[in-house]
Amino acid sequence: MSSIATLILHGLFRKIGKFGVMPESDDLYVMYEPNKVNSKVELELIFFPGTASDGAYRSTWMSKDGKDCWLQTWLPKAFPTTRILAVSLLAADDEELDLELNCENLIAAITSYHQSAGRCPLILVGHCKGGLMIKKLCNKIKEKVAENTTDADQLQGFLRSVRGFAYYGTSHAGYDSEDSSSDISSRAVGRLNTAFEQFITSYGCKELALGETRPTQLCSSKPVIVDESSASHGIQRNSFFPVAADHISVCKPESPLSNSFLYLKHFIHTTMQECSSNPVIVDESSASHGIQRNSFFPVAADHISVCKPESPLSNSFLYLKHFIHTTMQEVHYRNLNVRRKKLRGRAIIISMEKKRPGSDIDRRRFVDMADYIKFCPVQILDRREQELRNIIQEKLRNEVDNEDECILCCVSAHGFISGGKQFIYDENEVPIELSAVLEPIIACPKLVGKPKVFVINACRVFQPEPPVRNPYHIMPEAEDCLLMTLERRVPELAATLLKRQVPEIHSTLSKRLSWRLR
């Protein structure tokens, strides 16, 4: 029979509907469609074979015994409201599957026919290279949408309808090819995967991958044509399942109870549940659009009940309650600080940082906080006693203004208490009596009658004096000797401060205590 006669007969079979299949076009076949009178299409499935051989659109999806095409029998029985389509692919001149050529042929037919179903949710299923064909198709459509072609709205609607992808024996790492420029070579598939991963992320689609575990008898070069590492390449661990079959029979289940069918059935079922007849009116991507990641929270509710909490302990109420609480706190601080343009005064920060890892981080945080509450930070680092006193006196003389409302002093160093006196260590670990360091600030003529706030962080993990149990049980013994001992002397410390009218604020790790003297 001549080649022309073959083409005529081939076209004739398509027109009359071979195997009971209704051809939508030369490349697309309707394997099953719900009764349009009694039910609407709730989901659409499109199947892509891995070869361009004649009739592959149907023969690929036969049962193992060859009696049933499960696209026409088992699937319609499981999902009667699902429309099932199958694609017929074209080969290039060298009889190798050409992904680019097939994309151009399929885009118009698939997208326009899908639009006739009301843009219902869509799952694309591919065997072998048909899985790569699916990726290429979606990438190509996305490119056309970006180019804003005349049919961009139709193409965008198709992409938004895609909910999932299922692969049977697809090598996501590429195939061996003598031609390095082939669009199924490992290098080309790598580029294809990179673009497709962006598509998956943008549209939030799910994936299912089934891989063969048995050697294919017709192939002598490789025992397993697509091994597990290739079939699961780039697929999430909980989305890949090995099947006891070879490369050909991986998509030819023995019965509706075979794993290769049940995995797909479960995948379709969960997808239909997520895209039920009562879909999410405002999905997560829309609700979080333009919102910072840490400011968006999904709630287990529908569009109406999302603002109808069951109780004061429901998340939808607690999220709002927390937001109001934190906003009130921020407004309070803004009123105190941000709206205030005039500086309160100076913040003298004394920090001994030698052999104290992390102390520089504490200092920078304190500088930021001082600046936030409208103090001008003055930093003094790693000095000996006389140097320290001279620098403090110079700063008080030259930088403190008569109009300053108050002064803040932070001391951060190692230290201890001995004989009722507080000491800190200088840069050479020589002890300095703390009162000698603070005396110039207390006696500054420009600060007479003005509040002076001292924050002292001078700790040691050993005890220079016999251990004294903390009467307030604030901290474990020996964790911070200075603060433990200081707690014991609070009454006499307060009495001293009353005479000089100097407020002091100090804290512990587990509980904050403060005294404000008026």
Secondary structure as the mmCIF struct_conf table of DSSP 4:
data_model
#
loop_
_struct_conf.conf_type_id
_struct_conf.id
_struct_conf.beg_label_comp_id
_struct_conf.beg_label_asym_id
_struct_conf.beg_label_seq_id
_struct_conf.end_label_comp_id
_struct_conf.end_label_asym_id
_struct_conf.end_label_seq_id
HELX_RH_AL_P HELX_RH_AL_P1 SER A 3 ILE A 16
TURN_TY1_P TURN_TY1_P1 GLY A 17 GLY A 17
HELX_RH_3T_P HELX_RH_3T_P1 LYS A 18 GLY A 20
STRN STRN1 MET A 22 PRO A 23
BEND BEND1 GLU A 24 ASP A 27
STRN STRN2 LEU A 28 TYR A 32
TURN_TY1_P TURN_TY1_P2 LYS A 36 ASN A 38
STRN STRN3 LEU A 43 PHE A 48
BEND BEND2 GLY A 50 GLY A 50
BEND BEND3 SER A 53 SER A 53
TURN_TY1_P TURN_TY1_P3 ASP A 54 GLY A 55
HELX_RH_AL_P HELX_RH_AL_P2 ALA A 56 SER A 59
TURN_TY1_P TURN_TY1_P4 THR A 60 TRP A 61
STRN STRN4 MET A 62 MET A 62
TURN_TY1_P TURN_TY1_P5 LYS A 64 ASP A 65
BEND BEND4 GLY A 66 LYS A 67
STRN STRN5 CYS A 69 CYS A 69
TURN_TY1_P TURN_TY1_P6 TRP A 70 THR A 73
HELX_RH_AL_P HELX_RH_AL_P3 TRP A 74 ALA A 78
TURN_TY1_P TURN_TY1_P7 PRO A 80 THR A 81
STRN STRN6 THR A 82 VAL A 87
STRN STRN7 ALA A 91 ALA A 91
TURN_TY1_P TURN_TY1_P8 ASP A 93 ASP A 94
BEND BEND5 GLU A 95 GLU A 96
STRN STRN8 LEU A 97 LEU A 97
HELX_RH_AL_P HELX_RH_AL_P4 LEU A 99 GLN A 115
TURN_TY1_P TURN_TY1_P9 SER A 116 GLY A 118
BEND BEND6 ARG A 119 ARG A 119
STRN STRN9 LEU A 122 HIS A 127
TURN_TY1_P TURN_TY1_P10 CYS A 128 CYS A 128
HELX_RH_AL_P HELX_RH_AL_P5 LYS A 129 ALA A 146
TURN_TY1_P TURN_TY1_P11 GLU A 147 ASN A 148
TURN_TY1_P TURN_TY1_P12 THR A 150 ASP A 151
HELX_RH_AL_P HELX_RH_AL_P6 ALA A 152 SER A 161
STRN STRN10 VAL A 162 TYR A 168
BEND BEND7 GLY A 169 GLY A 169
TURN_TY1_P TURN_TY1_P13 HIS A 172 ALA A 173
BEND BEND8 GLU A 178 GLU A 178
TURN_TY1_P TURN_TY1_P14 SER A 180 SER A 181
BEND BEND9 SER A 182 SER A 182
TURN_TY1_P TURN_TY1_P15 ASP A 183 ILE A 184
BEND BEND10 SER A 185 SER A 185
HELX_RH_AL_P HELX_RH_AL_P7 SER A 186 TYR A 203
TURN_TY1_P TURN_TY1_P16 GLY A 204 GLY A 204
STRN STRN11 LYS A 206 GLU A 212
BEND BEND11 ARG A 214 ARG A 214
TURN_TY1_P TURN_TY1_P17 GLN A 217 LEU A 218
BEND BEND12 SER A 220 SER A 221
BEND BEND13 PRO A 223 VAL A 226
HELX_RH_AL_P HELX_RH_AL_P8 GLU A 228 ALA A 231
TURN_TY1_P TURN_TY1_P18 SER A 232 GLY A 234
BEND BEND14 ILE A 235 ILE A 235
HELX_RH_3T_P HELX_RH_3T_P2 ARG A 237 SER A 239
STRN STRN12 PHE A 240 VAL A 243
BEND BEND15 ALA A 244 ALA A 245
TURN_TY1_P TURN_TY1_P19 HIS A 247 ILE A 248
HELX_RH_3T_P HELX_RH_3T_P3 SER A 249 CYS A 251
BEND BEND16 GLU A 254 SER A 255
TURN_TY1_P TURN_TY1_P20 PRO A 256 LEU A 257
BEND BEND17 SER A 258 SER A 258
HELX_RH_AL_P HELX_RH_AL_P9 ASN A 259 GLU A 274
TURN_TY1_P TURN_TY1_P21 CYS A 275 CYS A 275
BEND BEND18 SER A 277 ASN A 278
BEND BEND19 ILE A 281 VAL A 282
HELX_RH_AL_P HELX_RH_AL_P10 GLU A 284 ALA A 287
TURN_TY1_P TURN_TY1_P22 SER A 288 GLY A 290
BEND BEND20 ILE A 291 ILE A 291
HELX_RH_3T_P HELX_RH_3T_P4 ARG A 293 SER A 295
BEND BEND21 ALA A 300 ALA A 301
TURN_TY1_P TURN_TY1_P23 HIS A 303 ILE A 304
HELX_RH_3T_P HELX_RH_3T_P5 SER A 305 CYS A 307
BEND BEND22 GLU A 310 SER A 311
TURN_TY1_P TURN_TY1_P24 PRO A 312 LEU A 313
BEND BEND23 SER A 314 SER A 314
HELX_RH_AL_P HELX_RH_AL_P11 ASN A 315 TYR A 333
HELX_RH_PI_P HELX_RH_PI_P1 ARG A 334 VAL A 338
TURN_TY1_P TURN_TY1_P25 ARG A 339 ARG A 339
BEND BEND24 LYS A 342 LYS A 342
STRN STRN13 GLY A 345 SER A 351
TURN_TY1_P TURN_TY1_P26 LYS A 354 LYS A 355
TURN_TY1_P TURN_TY1_P27 PRO A 357 GLY A 358
HELX_RH_AL_P HELX_RH_AL_P12 SER A 359 TYR A 372
TURN_TY1_P TURN_TY1_P28 ILE A 373 LYS A 374
STRN STRN14 PHE A 375 LEU A 381
BEND BEND25 ASP A 382 ASP A 382
HELX_RH_AL_P HELX_RH_AL_P13 GLU A 385 ASN A 398
TURN_TY1_P TURN_TY1_P29 GLU A 399 GLU A 399
TURN_TY1_P TURN_TY1_P30 ASN A 402 GLU A 403
STRN STRN15 CYS A 406 SER A 418
TURN_TY1_P TURN_TY1_P31 GLY A 419 GLY A 420
STRN STRN16 LYS A 421 TYR A 425
TURN_TY1_P TURN_TY1_P32 GLU A 427 ASN A 428
BEND BEND26 GLU A 429 GLU A 429
STRN STRN17 PRO A 431 GLU A 433
HELX_RH_AL_P HELX_RH_AL_P14 LEU A 434 ILE A 442
TURN_TY1_P TURN_TY1_P33 ALA A 443 ALA A 443
HELX_RH_3T_P HELX_RH_3T_P6 PRO A 445 LEU A 447
TURN_TY1_P TURN_TY1_P34 VAL A 448 GLY A 449
BEND BEND27 LYS A 450 LYS A 450
STRN STRN18 LYS A 452 CYS A 459
BEND BEND28 VAL A 461 PHE A 462
BEND BEND29 PRO A 464 GLU A 465
TURN_TY1_P TURN_TY1_P35 PRO A 471 TYR A 472
BEND BEND30 MET A 475 MET A 475
TURN_TY1_P TURN_TY1_P36 GLU A 477 ALA A 478
BEND BEND31 GLU A 479 ASP A 480
HELX_RH_AL_P HELX_RH_AL_P15 CYS A 481 ARG A 488
TURN_TY1_P TURN_TY1_P37 ARG A 489 ARG A 489
HELX_RH_AL_P HELX_RH_AL_P16 VAL A 490 ARG A 500
TURN_TY1_P TURN_TY1_P38 GLN A 501 GLN A 501
STRN STRN19 GLU A 504 SER A 507
BEND BEND32 LEU A 509 SER A 510
STRN STRN20 ARG A 512 SER A 514
#
